Amino acid sequence: MDLNRMDTKGPTPWAFAFWAVIAWWPVQDVVRGTARPFWLAVPLLVAFLAVYLGTVVSAFDARVPLRLPIAGVVALTGGAALASTELGPNWYVCFPLAGLAAGTVAGHLPNRTPGPEWGLMVLVGGVSTTAGLTIWLGGLKGGGSGSIWWGTVSAGTVTAIVIRLFSVIALLREAREELAHAAVAEERLRFSRDLHDLLGHTLSLMVVKAQAVRRLAEIDPARAAEQAADIEQVGRQALTEVRQAVSGYRGRGLAAELDHARTALADAGVRIVLRRSGGPLPPDPDALLGWVVREGVTNVIRHSGAARCVITVRNDGAQASVEISDDGRAGGDAPPPGNGLSGLGERVGSIGGTLRAAPSSSGFVLAATVPVAKGGE
């Protein structure tokens, strides 16, 4: 089941309200004047349809106390039994409507109350049992009796299952999105932690030596100069370490980022197609295109809702390119602007390359092209 492509919102209450047209046969009886007693038929039909619509709509609204739609199902069941017994065979169609309302309420019960999912058995079973008893006691014969009973059972059961299925799909998709966001947050946390471990001691040492320089500047200039030289040395060492850390975090190389992309996309439920041509790249363009892959894959996971991602890498000796395309929200909005794509565009442009990020006819495309020779200098 493709959670990315499926509309997890599910049916609306008005989709079930439409099925009130089943009451067309009782309406005909009332219009033709064949429903007897007439004084009972008209108010019962109006009340039944009003309760049906109210029950279906309230079942979808978590703000409405649960007892109200359940009471609506009970009232519909009783009304269907009364109408079928007193007003003739055309009124038996009220039972499938009552079953449909019961299925709507039963499908939403697990989201609104803890405990076992007993709603389907109790609500739909109760309506179906009442329908069967009414048909038997009323002496309804022929194929119509079976159709009414089976229609009641299937309307309630299928409705409850469909609503519950969409609820589960929505929960699964929400959980997967949270996992993807957590993975990105964990990576950022790891980088922050690495920088803290890397710079915490070094910066503290530089502060101590700077304080020593201030104290010794007037009383012992020679020692102050030594401390200043130490600060310079420690600062250069820290700068080198930071560059190495940033390179490891943001530019681990194209091959490493492609391996990371496979894992990240698979964890997010996105199928990856990788196409690569040409030989290995010099270190600088290799690291830069690796960062393009990282940024593109992050956007696919966080913003696209895609089911498939295609990564294409080309190197013709003069230029190298990476293209990340997905089949997410076709023609939709681009990922929110931020430091990621902006900073990436600046880095690509600084070596004479180009970066393109735009919606396509089938999703979204992030593409970067860099000169191989210049990037490798």
JORATA-V722192 format. One line per field, one symbol per residue. phi: phi as a letter, one per 30 degrees, with the letter a starting at -180 (. if undefined). burial: 1 if it has 16 or more other ideal C-beta (glycine too) atoms within 10 Angstrom, else 0. Layout:
phi=???
burial=???
This chain:
phi=.cddcddddidcdddddedddeddddddedddiddbdddddddddddddddeddddddddcdddeddddddddddddddddddddccjdddddddedddddddddddceddcbdjddcddddddddddddddddddddidciddddddddddddddddddddddddddddddddddddddddddddddddddddddddcedddddddddddddddceccaeddddddddddddddddddddddddddddcbdjddddddddeddddddicdcccbbbjddcdeddddddddddddddeddddbcidcbbccccbbcjcbbbbbcbbcddeidddeedadeddddddddddcicbbbbadbdclbbbbbbbdddddcd
burial=00110000010000011011011001101100001000001001100110111111111100000100110111111011111100111111111111111111111111000000001100111111011101100101000010011011111110110011011011001001000100100000000000000000010001001001100100000001001101100100010000001000111111011101100110011101000000001001111111111111111111111111111010100011111111111000001000011001101100001010100000111111110100100
